[in-house]
Structure formats: structure tokens, C-alpha cells
């Protein structure tokens, strides 16, 4: 049996390779994070978590993944191999904490061929959405009422009416309807527009997080606090994004993650530390707490970051 870690690393390499082959710029994370790959091609941005078993995603990771995605305008997704103890089916969408989970093949088909899945998994089985226009036309063509069709298919009339309103139908009931009415058309699921609600952006918990977050707000940035990433805060003001690290632990690895992530987006990263003699680490500017608080506008902060990015 292949160790789960090796399976995950292989899956990560395949996902990164696919994205790069399709022209995406890809940032891989060195430190444990709520996401493993950040990929961008023009206005299309993906934030991907790669897991051999998608059930191992924690709620905390999912919240962070969705928060970061919300701020940078990315699509959050999980790519995995197994769910609920079974191999993930191809052409099928799974879901964890309101995030789409798919197999590598399903992701590849959707991304490279725009071949989207028709089936989604939830507790109780597998479901699809019937194309309601086609269903109604077929019922009219066969001159059959909802009640008569439901009786012939062996399902409740209320279920059939719900399907006509767009509710998902179990695969078993779809098969029963097809036996009674003929082949039906299913609506594809756009896995890149899966998320239905935005997470709360949250506030930082530590003293320095509160200070930095407060000053970000003063100069026009909205922020999101993150616990499972190389950065602790991410700030956005209009089109400008700043990945902000607040910890000196494993500074070089964190800096590399922030550098490549900000580079892929054409944005900025920085560290704000209580005390520091460094001006930059791996190309990422390092500001002292007081220095950061002395910036009075977003333009001044961005100008300072650009200057420090050029320091050798």
C-alpha cells in the first residue's frame, strides 16, 4: 500500500503540472497551510487544498480557505482520492464545509475540456439536477400529468414537483423516471462556481494581529485573519492585496510562501514584527510594528513595500 503522504504528494504534483501545462502561474506552499496551491491565469484564480482523503479537511482549514478565497477572488476547491472510506467517483462532485471536492480526473476534465460533472454526492446517496425544460417538454409530448408519471415511476408526486422546481433527484429516482418516460437531460454542475455563501472575515486574536488589523482598517484595507497559513492576515484595498505575516518562527519558509503567492497574483507581501533589524527576507519586506503604524495612507504603505522589495 502506498503511504497516504506519498499519494498526496503525487496528487499535488499532478495538479500543479496540469495547471502549469494549461498556462497557469502556480505558487506551492512550503509550510502547512489551509491551501497547497495558488494558481492564476488572467482573472481566473484557484486556491486548492490537496488531500488523499478529503474527510481529513478540518472545519478550521475550510474557514481559512474560504476566507482567503473571498479576499483574493479565488475559487476554493479540494482535490482528493477518497471520501467516506471509498474511492472518489469520477464525474462526481463531493462537498466538505461548502467547498467542492473532486477527483483529479474530474478536475482535469472540467478545467481542460469544460466537461463538467452531472452527479453530486451528499449524505444518503448520489443526486443530479434534471433539466426541467426538457422534462416538461417530454411530459407534454407524452401527454402525461405529473401525478400519472409519478405513479408509473413509483415515486411521490411531491418529489416530482420538487424536481421540476430544480431540486436534486436521487440517481435511483432518475432511473425510474427514465424507465417510464425515456432518456432525460441532466444539468451539468459548474464546480468552479460551487460556493453559495461567503464566510465571515473575522478578526485577529493576538495583540499584534489586533494592532495591524486596526491600522489596516484606518488606511482603507479590509482584512481577514487566518490561522492555517504562512501569513496571519490578508488585507485588500480596491485592487491591492497584501499577504501579511506576523510571526518570526520559520521566517524564511513563511517568507518564501508569501513571496510566491503574492508574485502569482501580482501583489505584495510583508511581515510586521514587534522588533526587527531585517528589511526583507526572501524578497518580502519586513516592517517594525511602529514603522507600519506610521504609514498614514494605503499609497504610502504600498510605496514603502515597493522600495523594500528592491533592497538587496
MARBA-329621 format. One record per residue: residue in one letter; x, y, z of N, C-alpha, C, O in turn. Coordinates in steps of 0.02 Angstrom, whole numbers, padded with zeros to 5 digits, always signed. Example, Ala and Ser with C-alpha at 12.3 -4.5 7.8 and 13.67 -1.06 7.14 Angstrom:
2
A+00660-00284+00390+00615-00225+00390+00660-00165+00390+00712-00166+00423/S+00642-00112+00354+00684-00053+00357+00645+00002+00394+00670+00057+00402/
END
This chain:
312
X+00042-00060+00000+00000+00000+00000+00044+00063+00000+00092+00067+00038/X+00027+00111-00043+00065+00173-00046+00047+00217+00013-00013+00227+00026/X+00096+00242+00051+00081+00285+00108+00039+00345+00086+00046+00370+00031/X-00007+00366+00131-00052+00421+00114-00014+00485+00096-00035+00522+00052/X+00042+00497+00130+00081+00557+00116+00107+00555+00044+00105+00606+00009/X+00132+00496+00022+00158+00490-00046+00101+00499-00097+00111+00529-00149/X+00042+00472-00081-00015+00480-00125-00032+00554-00133-00045+00579-00188/X-00031+00589-00076-00048+00660-00077+00004+00699-00117-00014+00742-00158/X+00068+00685-00107+00121+00720-00143+00116+00708-00218+00126+00753-00258/X+00100+00646-00237+00091+00630-00307+00032+00669-00337+00036+00694-00393/X-00022+00672-00298-00081+00708-00320-00066+00783-00328-00089+00815-00375/X-00027+00809-00281-00009+00880-00283+00033+00895-00345+00021+00946-00379/X+00080+00851-00360+00123+00862-00420+00082+00858-00484+00093+00897-00530/X+00034+00813-00486-00008+00807-00546-00051+00869-00555-00059+00894-00611/X-00079+00894-00500-00121+00953-00504-00081+01014-00525-00102+01053-00568/X-00022+01023-00495+00021+01079-00513+00044+01074-00586+00044+01124-00622/X+00062+01014-00607+00084+01003-00676+00029+01019-00726+00042+01049-00778/X-00032+00998-00711-00089+01012-00755-00100+01087-00762-00107+01113-00818/X-00100+01122-00706-00112+01194-00707-00057+01230-00746-00072+01275-00786/X+00005+01211-00735+00061+01243-00770+00057+01228-00845+00072+01272-00886/X+00038+01167-00863+00032+01149-00934-00023+01189-00969-00020+01200-01030/X-00073+01210-00931-00128+01248-00959-00116+01323-00956-00160+01363-00972/X-00055+01342-00935-00037+01413-00936-00047+01451-00872-00040+01512-00871/X-00062+01416-00818-00070+01450-00753-00002+01462-00721+00044+01421-00728/X+00004+01517-00685+00060+01528-00640+00041+01495-00574-00015+01505-00550/X+00086+01457-00545+00069+01417-00486+00117+01431-00428+00178+01433-00437/X+00089+01442-00369+00129+01451-00308+00116+01391-00263+00058+01378-00245/X+00169+01356-00244+00163+01299-00199+00185+01321-00129+00232+01359-00122/X+00150+01296-00079+00164+01316-00010+00214+01267+00022+00206+01206+00016/X+00264+01294+00056+00314+01253+00090+00292+01232+00159+00309+01178+00183/X+00255+01275+00193+00233+01262+00261+00161+01237+00261+00124+01251+00215/X+00142+01199+00314+00072+01175+00319+00023+01234+00314+00032+01285+00348/X-00028+01227+00272-00072+01283+00258-00142+01259+00242-00152+01200+00227/X-00189+01305+00245-00258+01289+00225-00263+01277+00150-00313+01249+00127/X-00212+01297+00112-00210+01282+00041-00139+01260+00023-00091+01277+00056/X-00134+01220-00031-00069+01195-00054-00046+01228-00118+00014+01236-00130/X-00094+01247-00160-00078+01278-00224-00121+01340-00234-00181+01340-00224/X-00088+01394-00255-00123+01454-00278-00106+01461-00352-00047+01465-00370/X-00156+01462-00394-00144+01464-00467-00184+01519-00499-00242+01532-00480/X-00153+01552-00547-00187+01608-00581-00172+01608-00656-00116+01597-00677/X-00224+01621-00694-00218+01633-00766-00267+01690-00782-00327+01679-00788/X-00240+01750-00789-00284+01808-00800-00327+01821-00739-00302+01829-00684/X-00393+01823-00750-00439+01836-00695-00461+01772-00660-00498+01775-00610/X-00438+01715-00684-00456+01651-00653-00405+01632-00600-00346+01625-00614/X-00429+01624-00538-00384+01609-00482-00412+01548-00445-00471+01546-00428/X-00369+01500-00431-00388+01441-00392-00347+01439-00328-00288+01455-00327/X-00380+01419-00274-00347+01405-00211-00363+01332-00195-00420+01316-00176/X-00314+01289-00201-00326+01217-00198-00294+01185-00136-00237+01199-00118/X-00333+01143-00104-00308+01100-00050-00306+01030-00077-00356+01005-00103/X-00249+00997-00070-00240+00929-00096-00238+00881-00038-00195+00886+00006/X-00284+00832-00037-00287+00783+00017-00301+00715-00012-00344+00707-00056/X-00265+00664+00011-00280+00597-00011-00351+00578+00010-00390+00551-00030/X-00369+00593+00072-00436+00581+00099-00468+00649+00115-00447+00683+00161/X-00519+00668+00077-00548+00735+00086-00583+00742+00154-00596+00798+00176/X-00598+00686+00187-00629+00689+00253-00581+00717+00305-00603+00736+00360/X-00516+00719+00290-00468+00745+00338-00466+00821+00340-00431+00850+00382/X-00502+00854+00296-00507+00927+00300-00542+00947+00364-00595+00921+00380/X-00512+00993+00402-00543+01016+00464-00586+01077+00450-00577+01112+00400/X-00633+01089+00495-00676+01148+00487-00634+01212+00489-00648+01260+00452/X-00583+01213+00532-00540+01272+00537-00504+01285+00471-00500+01342+00448/X-00478+01232+00440-00446+01240+00375-00495+01266+00322-00478+01309+00282/X-00555+01239+00324-00605+01260+00274-00624+01333+00281-00633+01368+00231/X-00630+01356+00343-00646+01427+00354-00591+01472+00327-00604+01521+00293/X-00529+01454+00343-00472+01493+00318-00469+01492+00241-00457+01543+00209/X-00479+01433+00213-00477+01426+00140-00529+01471+00107-00515+01503+00056/X-00588+01472+00135-00641+01513+00106-00630+01587+00119-00647+01629+00077/X-00601+01604+00177-00587+01675+00191-00536+01703+00142-00546+01757+00114/X-00482+01666+00133-00430+01690+00087-00458+01695+00016-00445+01744-00019/X-00496+01645-00005-00526+01645-00071-00571+01705-00080-00572+01737-00133/X-00609+01721-00029-00655+01778-00032-00619+01843-00042-00641+01886-00081/X-00562+01852-00008-00525+01915-00013-00490+01922-00080-00490+01976-00109/X-00461+01868-00106-00422+01874-00168-00463+01858-00231-00437+01863-00286/X-00526+01839-00222-00569+01825-00279-00553+01759-00312-00556+01752-00373/X-00537+01708-00271-00518+01642-00297-00575+01592-00288-00621+01602-00249/X-00569+01537-00325-00614+01480-00317-00580+01430-00272-00527+01403-00291/X-00608+01415-00213-00578+01364-00169-00602+01295-00189-00661+01285-00203/X-00556+01247-00191-00575+01178-00208-00531+01129-00171-00474+01144-00153/X-00557+01068-00162-00518+01012-00137-00510+00961-00193-00558+00946-00229/X-00450+00935-00200-00438+00880-00246-00414+00821-00205-00366+00827-00167/X-00449+00765-00212-00432+00707-00170-00441+00642-00206-00455+00639-00266/X-00433+00587-00168-00439+00521-00196-00494+00479-00163-00523+00435-00195/X-00507+00493-00099-00558+00453-00064-00602+00497-00021-00583+00551+00001/X-00663+00473-00010-00712+00507+00032-00756+00455+00065-00780+00408+00032/X-00767+00462+00130-00807+00415+00169-00784+00343+00159-00825+00297+00155/X-00718+00335+00156-00690+00268+00153-00691+00235+00084-00673+00176+00078/X-00713+00271+00033-00716+00242-00034-00681+00287-00085-00674+00347-00075/X-00657+00256-00138-00626+00295-00192-00676+00344-00221-00733+00326-00236/X-00655+00406-00230-00700+00457-00258-00716+00439-00330-00673+00421-00370/X-00780+00444-00347-00802+00429-00414-00786+00487-00461-00788+00545-00442/X-00770+00470-00523-00758+00521-00573-00825+00551-00596-00878+00520-00587/X-00822+00611-00624-00882+00646-00648-00931+00659-00591-00992+00664-00602/X-00905+00664-00530-00947+00673-00471-00918+00727-00426-00857+00731-00417/X-00961+00768-00398-00940+00821-00352-00958+00800-00280-01015+00782-00266/X-00909+00804-00236-00921+00794-00165-00917+00863-00132-00899+00912-00164/X-00934+00867-00068-00934+00932-00035-00912+00924+00038-00934+00878+00073/X-00869+00969+00059-00848+00972+00129-00850+01045+00151-00814+01087+00123/X-00891+01060+00200-00895+01128+00227-00908+01180+00171-00879+01234+00170/X-00953+01162+00126-00973+01207+00071-00917+01220+00021-00917+01271-00013/X-00870+01174+00016-00816+01178-00033-00821+01117-00079-00829+01061-00055/X-00815+01128-00144-00819+01073-00191-00757+01028-00185-00701+01053-00180/X-00768+00963-00186-00714+00913-00184-00722+00868-00245-00776+00841-00258/X-00668+00859-00282-00671+00817-00341-00608+00775-00347-00557+00790-00316/X-00612+00722-00387-00552+00683-00403-00509+00723-00451-00532+00772-00481/X-00447+00702-00459-00403+00737-00506-00431+00734-00577-00430+00784-00613/X-00456+00676-00597-00483+00668-00665-00542+00714-00676-00548+00744-00730/X-00586+00720-00627-00643+00765-00633-00621+00837-00640-00648+00875-00680/X-00570+00856-00601-00542+00924-00605-00511+00935-00673-00521+00988-00704/X-00473+00887-00697-00441+00892-00763-00493+00900-00819-00485+00942-00863/X-00545+00859-00817-00597+00863-00868-00631+00932-00868-00644+00961-00921/X-00645+00957-00808-00680+01021-00803-00635+01078-00826-00658+01124-00859/X-00572+01075-00807-00526+01131-00821-00502+01132-00893-00501+01185-00925/X-00483+01075-00919-00453+01073-00985-00504+01064-01041-00491+01085-01098/X-00561+01033-01026-00610+01018-01079-00678+01050-01066-00724+01042-01107/X-00685+01085-01009-00751+01113-00990-00804+01059-00988-00863+01071-01002/X-00782+00999-00970-00827+00942-00964-00846+00935-00891-00810+00903-00852/X-00902+00965-00872-00921+00967-00801-00960+00905-00780-00994+00874-00822/X-00955+00886-00717-00992+00828-00692-01067+00840-00688-01089+00898-00687/X-01105+00786-00686-01178+00791-00680-01204+00764-00614-01263+00771-00598/X-01160+00733-00575-01181+00699-00514-01148+00731-00453-01089+00750-00457/X-01185+00738-00398-01154+00761-00336-01172+00713-00280-01226+00682-00280/X-01127+00708-00233-01135+00662-00176-01154+00701-00114-01126+00754-00100/X-01201+00675-00077-01218+00702-00011-01242+00644+00031-01253+00589+00005/X-01251+00655+00095-01274+00601+00139-01339+00572+00111-01387+00608+00098/X-01339+00507+00103-01399+00475+00077-01391+00449+00006-01432+00411-00018/X-01337+00471-00028-01327+00444-00095-01301+00494-00145-01268+00543-00128/X-01316+00480-00209-01293+00521-00264-01353+00553-00299-01406+00522-00306/X-01344+00615-00320-01400+00654-00347-01380+00692-00410-01321+00702-00423/X-01430+00711-00449-01419+00754-00508-01478+00802-00513-01530+00793-00482/X-01468+00854-00553-01522+00902-00567-01549+00888-00637-01512+00890-00686/X-01613+00874-00641-01645+00864-00706-01652+00930-00742-01665+00982-00711/X-01643+00929-00808-01658+00988-00847-01734+00994-00850-01767+00956-00885/X-01760+01043-00813-01833+01047-00804-01870+01064-00869-01926+01040-00879/X-01840+01104-00912-01873+01120-00975-01882+01058-01018-01935+01047-01047/X-01830+01017-01020-01834+00956-01060-01884+00907-01029-01921+00874-01065/X-01886+00903-00963-01933+00859-00928-02005+00879-00945-02046+00836-00960/X-02020+00943-00942-02088+00966-00956-02107+00953-01029-02163+00932-01043/X-02060+00965-01075-02074+00953-01146-02089+00879-01158-02133+00862-01197/X-02051+00836-01124-02061+00764-01133-02128+00742-01104-02161+00699-01133/X-02148+00773-01048-02213+00757-01019-02269+00780-01065-02319+00745-01073/X-02261+00839-01095-02312+00864-01141-02316+00820-01203-02370+00805-01228/X-02258+00800-01228-02255+00758-01288-02291+00692-01277-02325+00666-01321/X-02282+00665-01217-02313+00601-01200-02382+00609-01169-02415+00560-01151/X-02404+00673-01164-02471+00688-01137-02482+00652-01069-02532+00618-01059/X-02434+00662-01024-02439+00630-00959-02433+00682-00904-02390+00727-00908/X-02475+00678-00855-02475+00726-00799-02422+00707-00748-02395+00652-00749/X-02408+00754-00703-02359+00740-00650-02382+00683-00607-02341+00640-00588/X-02446+00681-00590-02472+00627-00548-02466+00560-00581-02445+00511-00549/X-02484+00556-00646-02481+00493-00682-02409+00469-00690-02394+00410-00683/X-02364+00516-00705-02293+00498-00713-02264+00474-00647-02227+00425-00646/X-02282+00507-00593-02257+00487-00527-02279+00417-00510-02240+00376-00485/X-02344+00402-00524-02369+00334-00509-02334+00282-00551-02316+00229-00527/X-02325+00297-00615-02293+00248-00660-02220+00237-00641-02194+00181-00648/X-02186+00290-00617-02116+00284-00599-02107+00257-00528-02052+00237-00509/X-02160+00257-00489-02155+00232-00420-02123+00281-00373-02089+00261-00325/X-02133+00346-00386-02108+00397-00340-02167+00442-00319-02220+00438-00350/X-02157+00483-00269-02211+00526-00246-02220+00585-00294-02172+00608-00325/X-02282+00609-00298-02295+00667-00341-02258+00729-00315-02234+00769-00354/X-02254+00735-00248-02219+00793-00219-02145+00793-00239-02116+00846-00251/X-02114+00733-00241-02044+00729-00262-02036+00753-00334-01991+00792-00350/X-02081+00730-00378-02077+00750-00448-02086+00826-00456-02051+00857-00496/X-02133+00854-00419-02144+00927-00423-02082+00964-00398-02064+01017-00424/X-02049+00937-00347-01987+00968-00322-01932+00965-00375-01893+01012-00383/X-01929+00909-00412-01879+00904-00465-01892+00957-00519-01846+00986-00546/X-01957+00968-00533-01975+01019-00583-01955+01089-00560-01944+01134-00600/X-01951+01098-00494-01931+01164-00466-01855+01170-00460-01830+01222-00438/X-01819+01118-00480-01746+01122-00479-01712+01085-00422-01651+01088-00416/X-01750+01050-00381-01719+01012-00326-01684+00950-00354-01706+00921-00404/X-01629+00931-00322-01592+00873-00345-01632+00809-00338-01670+00800-00290/X-01622+00764-00385-01656+00699-00384-01605+00643-00374-01551+00646-00401/X-01624+00593-00335-01578+00537-00325-01570+00500-00391-01614+00500-00433/X-01512+00469-00399-01499+00432-00461-01550+00377-00469-01571+00362-00525/X-01571+00345-00414-01621+00292-00418-01687+00318-00446-01718+00286-00489/X-01709+00377-00423-01772+00404-00448-01766+00428-00520-01815+00425-00558/X-01708+00453-00539-01697+00472-00609-01704+00411-00654-01733+00415-00708/X-01675+00355-00632-01679+00294-00672-01752+00271-00678-01773+00247-00731/X-01791+00277-00624-01862+00259-00626-01900+00303-00675-01942+00279-00713/X-01886+00368-00674-01919+00414-00720-01901+00399-00792-01943+00405-00836/X-01839+00380-00804-01818+00364-00872-01851+00301-00898-01866+00295-00957/X-01862+00253-00854-01897+00192-00874-01968+00207-00894-01996+00175-00939/X-01998+00257-00862-02067+00275-00876-02074+00324-00934-02124+00322-00969/X-02025+00367-00943-02032+00423-00990-01982+00424-01047-01994+00456-01098/X-01926+00389-01039-01873+00392-01088-01814+00431-01062-01815+00457-01006/X-01761+00437-01102-01700+00470-01080-01713+00543-01061-01749+00579-01095/X-01683+00563-01005-01689+00631-00981-01623+00668-00988-01570+00637-00995/X-01626+00733-00986-01566+00775-00990-01549+00801-00920-01593+00824-00884/X-01485+00796-00902-01462+00819-00836-01424+00884-00845-01389+00894-00895/X-01430+00928-00796-01393+00991-00797-01323+00981-00768-01316+00951-00715/X-01271+01005-00802-01203+00999-00776-01193+01043-00715-01229+01092-00705/X-01144+01024-00673-01128+01062-00612-01063+01099-00624-01011+01068-00633/X-01066+01164-00622-01005+01204-00631-00967+01204-00565-00983+01241-00519/X-00916+01161-00561-00879+01154-00498-00839+01216-00480-00815+01222-00424/X-00831+01262-00528-00794+01322-00515-00838+01379-00489-00814+01434-00475/X-00903+01366-00484-00950+01414-00455-00992+01379-00403-01054+01384-00402/X-00959+01343-00359-00994+01298-00313-01014+01332-00248-01068+01318-00222/X-00972+01376-00222-00984+01406-00157-01046+01450-00158-01055+01490-00204/X-01088+01444-00106-01151+01480-00104-01151+01538-00054-01192+01583-00060/X-01107+01537-00007-01107+01590+00043-01036+01610+00062-00990+01568+00060/X-01026+01672+00079-00960+01697+00098-00949+01690+00173-00996+01702+00211/X-00889+01672+00194-00876+01665+00265-00866+01734+00297-00850+01782+00263/X-00877+01737+00363-00861+01798+00398-00786+01809+00394-00747+01762+00398/X-00765+01873+00387-00694+01887+00379-00656+01879+00445-00596+01866+00444/X-00689+01887+00501-00660+01876+00567-00608+01928+00585-00585+01967+00543/X-00589+01928+00649-00539+01973+00674-00481+01934+00704-00490+01877+00726/X-00423+01965+00705-00364+01932+00734-00371+01926+00809-00408+01964+00841/X-00335+01877+00838-00341+01865+00909-00285+01893+00951-00297+01917+01007/X-00223+01891+00927-00166+01913+00966-00161+01989+00967-00195+02024+00928/X-00120+02015+01011-00112+02087+01017-00089+02118+00952-00117+02167+00928/X-00036+02089+00922-00010+02119+00860-00059+02112+00802-00063+02155+00759/X-00097+02057+00802-00148+02049+00750-00200+02105+00755-00220+02134+00705/X-00221+02120+00816-00271+02172+00825-00243+02241+00806-00278+02281+00776/X-00180+02253+00823-00149+02317+00805-00143+02325+00730-00162+02377+00702/X-00117+02273+00697-00108+02277+00624-00175+02281+00588-00184+02319+00541/X-00222+02240+00611-00288+02241+00580-00321+02309+00588-00353+02334+00541/X-00315+02339+00646-00345+02404+00659-00315+02457+00613-00350+02499+00585/X-00248+02456+00606-00216+02507+00564-00232+02495+00490-00241+02543+00452/X-00235+02432+00470-00257+02417+00402-00324+02451+00388-00334+02482+00336/X-00370+02443+00436-00436+02474+00428-00432+02549+00424-00469+02580+00386/X-00387+02579+00463-00379+02652+00462-00357+02679+00394-00375+02735+00375/X-00318+02639+00358-00293+02663+00293-00330+02632+00234-00307+02634+00177/X-00389+02603+00248-00433+02583+00194-00432+02512+00171-00458+02496+00118/X-00401+02467+00211-00399+02396+00193-00452+02357+00232-00462+02369+00292/X-00486+02311+00199-00525+02261+00236-00480+02201+00246-00438+02187+00203/X-00487+02167+00300-00441+02113+00317-00477+02049+00336-00535+02049+00355/X-00441+01994+00330-00464+01929+00354-00407+01898+00394-00350+01895+00371/X-00423+01873+00453-00374+01838+00494-00372+01765+00474-00424+01734+00462/X-00312+01737+00472-00302+01667+00450-00257+01632+00501-00207+01661+00523/X-00275+01571+00520-00234+01534+00568-00193+01479+00535-00141+01460+00562/X-00216+01454+00478-00182+01398+00446-00150+01419+00380-00171+01397+00326/X-00099+01462+00385-00063+01485+00325+00003+01516+00347+00014+01526+00407/X+00046+01532+00299+00109+01565+00315+00099+01638+00334+00144+01668+00364/X+00043+01665+00317+00026+01734+00336-00030+01732+00388-00069+01685+00390/X-00035+01784+00429-00086+01787+00481-00145+01831+00462-00200+01821+00486/X-00132+01879+00419-00185+01924+00394-00177+01933+00319-00122+01930+00292/X-00232+01945+00287-00230+01964+00217-00274+02026+00210-00332+02026+00230/X-00245+02079+00181-00281+02142+00175-00293+02160+00103-00252+02145+00059/X-00350+02192+00090-00365+02213+00022-00394+02283+00022-00439+02299+00062/X-00369+02325-00023-00396+02392-00034-00404+02400-00109-00355+02408-00146/X-00466+02399-00132-00481+02401-00204-00445+02343-00239-00461+02285-00226/X-00396+02357-00282-00362+02304-00318-00297+02281-00284-00264+02235-00307/X-00279+02315-00230-00215+02299-00197-00225+02248-00141-00270+02255-00099/X-00183+02196-00141-00186+02143-00091-00118+02137-00057-00067+02140-00090/X-00119+02128+00010-00056+02119+00046-00062+02058+00091-00103+02056+00137/X-00021+02007+00077-00015+01949+00122+00031+01970+00179+00087+01992+00168/X+00007+01964+00240+00043+01992+00297+00060+01939+00350+00016+01910+00381/X+00125+01926+00358+00148+01881+00409+00164+01918+00473+00189+01974+00471/X+00148+01887+00530+00159+01920+00595+00202+01878+00641+00212+01896+00699/X+00227+01821+00617+00267+01776+00659+00338+01771+00633+00349+01769+00572/X+00386+01771+00678+00456+01765+00659+00479+01692+00655+00533+01678+00630/X+00438+01646+00681+00455+01574+00679+00455+01550+00607+00411+01567+00568/X+00506+01509+00589+00513+01483+00521+00506+01538+00469+00470+01532+00420/X+00541+01593+00482+00531+01654+00443+00546+01644+00369+00509+01669+00326/X+00600+01609+00353+00620+01602+00283+00569+01562+00243+00553+01579+00186/X+00544+01507+00272+00494+01467+00237+00430+01506+00228+00399+01505+00175/X+00409+01541+00281+00348+01581+00277+00357+01636+00224+00311+01651+00186/X+00416+01666+00224+00429+01720+00176+00426+01694+00104+00399+01727+00060/X+00453+01635+00093+00451+01606+00025+00379+01593+00004+00361+01606-00054/X+00338+01567+00049+00267+01556+00033+00232+01622+00016+00195+01626-00033/X+00245+01673+00057+00214+01738+00045+00239+01768-00021+00201+01798-00059/X+00304+01760-00034+00334+01789-00095+00302+01758-00157+00281+01795-00202/X+00299+01692-00160+00274+01660-00221+00198+01672-00229+00174+01679-00285/X+00162+01674-00173+00090+01686-00177+00075+01756-00202+00033+01765-00246/X+00110+01805-00175+00099+01874-00196+00122+01885-00268+00092+01923-00306/X+00176+01850-00288+00201+01857-00356+00151+01830-00407+00140+01862-00459/X+00122+01773-00393+00072+01744-00439+00014+01792-00450-00012+01796-00506/X-00005+01828-00398-00061+01875-00405-00040+01944-00428-00082+01987-00441/X+00026+01956-00433+00050+02022-00450+00036+02071-00394+00021+02129-00405/X+00043+02047-00331+00026+02087-00273+00086+02092-00226+00143+02086-00247/X+00073+02104-00162+00127+02117-00115+00120+02072-00052+00066+02048-00035/X+00177+02063-00020+00179+02029+00044+00223+02068+00092+00265+02108+00070/X+00214+02057+00156+00257+02090+00205+00252+02053+00271+00206+02014+00284/X+00302+02066+00314+00299+02046+00384+00295+02109+00426+00328+02158+00412/X+00255+02107+00478+00255+02160+00528+00273+02126+00594+00236+02085+00621/X+00332+02145+00621+00357+02114+00682+00367+02167+00736+00381+02225+00721/X+00360+02147+00798+00367+02194+00853+00435+02228+00852+00441+02289+00859/X+00487+02187+00844+00555+02213+00838+00591+02176+00782+00585+02115+00776/X+00627+02212+00741+00663+02180+00686+00720+02224+00662+00715+02286+00661/X+00774+02192+00642+00829+02227+00609+00831+02211+00535+00867+02242+00497/X+00791+02161+00515+00787+02142+00445+00746+02194+00406+00700+02225+00433/X+00764+02203+00342+00724+02245+00299+00683+02203+00250+00630+02224+00227/X+00709+02144+00235+00671+02097+00195+00698+02027+00205+00756+02018+00224/X+00656+01978+00192+00676+01907+00195+00649+01874+00131+00588+01875+00118/X+00693+01844+00092+00674+01811+00029+00633+01857-00015+00586+01836-00049/X+00651+01921-00015+00615+01969-00057+00552+01997-00028+00518+02037-00060/X+00535+01976+00033+00474+02001+00066+00493+02055+00116+00532+02042+00162/X+00466+02116+00110+00482+02170+00157+00464+02153+00229+00414+02119+00242/X+00506+02177+00275+00494+02167+00346+00489+02236+00378+00536+02276+00374/X+00432+02250+00410+00421+02314+00443+00416+02304+00518+00390+02254+00542/X+00442+02352+00554+00431+02353+00626+00360+02375+00640+00328+02408+00599/X+00335+02357+00698+00266+02374+00716+00254+02449+00713+00204+02472+00686/X+00301+02488+00741+00294+02561+00741+00297+02589+00671+00259+02634+00653/X+00344+02563+00631+00351+02587+00562+00287+02577+00523+00265+02620+00485/X+00256+02519+00532+00193+02505+00498+00139+02554+00519+00102+02580+00477/X+00135+02568+00584+00083+02613+00609+00094+02686+00587+00048+02726+00589/X+00156+02702+00567+00170+02770+00545+00150+02783+00473+00151+02841+00451/X+00132+02731+00436+00106+02742+00368+00035+02769+00375-00006+02742+00411/X+00021+02824+00340-00043+02858+00351-00093+02848+00294-00151+02865+00300/X-00070+02819+00238-00115+02805+00182-00095+02738+00151-00039+02714+00161/X-00141+02708+00114-00126+02646+00079-00071+02658+00027-00028+02615+00017/X-00072+02716-00006-00021+02732-00056+00048+02735-00024+00097+02711-00054/X+00053+02764+00035+00118+02768+00070+00143+02699+00088+00202+02684+00080/X+00098+02656+00112+00118+02588+00130+00142+02550+00068+00194+02517+00070/X+00105+02554+00014+00123+02518-00047+00189+02544-00076+00229+02505-00102/X+00200+02609-00072+00263+02639-00096+00321+02612-00054+00374+02596-00082/X+00312+02608+00011+00364+02581+00055+00379+02509+00039+00437+02489+00037/X+00328+02469+00027+00338+02399+00010+00376+02391-00055+00420+02349-00061/X+00359+02431-00105+00394+02428-00169+00468+02445-00161+00512+02414-00192/X+00482+02494-00120+00552+02514-00108+00590+02457-00073+00647+02442-00092/X+00560+02426-00024+00593+02373+00013+00601+02310-00029+00648+02271-00019/X+00555+02298-00076+00560+02240-00120+00623+02244-00164+00647+02194-00188/X+00648+02305-00174+00706+02315-00217+00772+02313-00178+00826+02314-00208/X+00767+02309-00111+00828+02308-00070+00864+02242-00080+00833+02189-00078/X+00930+02245-00091+00969+02183-00100+00983+02151-00032+01016+02098-00029/
END
